[in-house]
Amino acid sequence: MLCCLFYYFDQIKCKYWAYGFIGCALFVVGHDAGHGSFSDYEWLNDICGHIAHAPILAPFWPWQKSHRQHHQFTSHLEKDRGHPWVTEKDYNDRNWLQRGFAAFPLSGWLRWNPVYTVIGLPDGSHYWPFSRLFDNNIDRLKCAFSVTCCLICGYTAYALLGYSVYNWFKYYYIPLSFQGLILVIITYLQHQDVDIEVYEPEEWQFVRGQTQTVDRKYGFGLDTLMHHITDGHVAHHFFFTKVPHYHLMDATEGIKKVLKPYENTPYGYKSESNYDFFFKFLQYNVKLDYLINKSKGVLQYRVGVEGERAARKNH
């Protein structure tokens, strides 16, 4: 069904960007199912999660496992592996290729699939049952099942497109690469900013970590299209197993009131309108290179710390 939709949009000359946003909207439905907020029944969440994720080649149960750790340890220097933090030492230890890939604008099309889901950087492959992501046989069997669902969808698309490799790439894989790009942009901008803080283990606390999430308003109807995963993400992080996407904006208003006393501190509510979201993503990939210590146990991006120090010096 998804590949037929892709084919239809191509015929009316709609750009691949539309595929990316529609694919992300579908991903968010599976995302809610993965958190258990789609339904009160685990079996229904699992079924709907696979229905939503398999067509976009995202193994549902492996993703659920890796994504849960990100929510449990948001902005934790060592345990927030879904969004790996680069310290000055990490940056200096990288070779020119690794540094260049991180800042290369086109890398966004590759970071979700295959870099994250297939190759497994940094969590472990979501496609290989014996990757470091899985430590027991139940999880390995669940991985095999989710991957099989993805392969069935991929093969079904191949059959519907006339068993043509060219058509499969044009009408299925390339559109999905845009879905991966949009997902990478959304995820990156939700957790990256000049002023966000990252915490070493002795300084990290759950609530403290969640306050470093940023709501981004994309405009043009995109926030609504993608079920407010963009502009309601702070509330989602505080109540990721409780609030479904259709209540995120109501929860956001409540979060604003609770965090208002902290608005002039690093723990206030963070929101920004980013109609230029794609260019902001490209800019930050170059600008936000590595973290340095802002204070004991607290890290911030180099440009943020240096900017604060320069401001204090000028005053």
Beta strands, then each sheet from edge to edge (+ up, - down):
strand 1: 197-199
strand 2: 215-217
strand 3: 271-273
strand 4: 291-295
strand 5: 298-301
sheet 1: 1+ 5- 4+
sheet 2: 2+ 3+
end
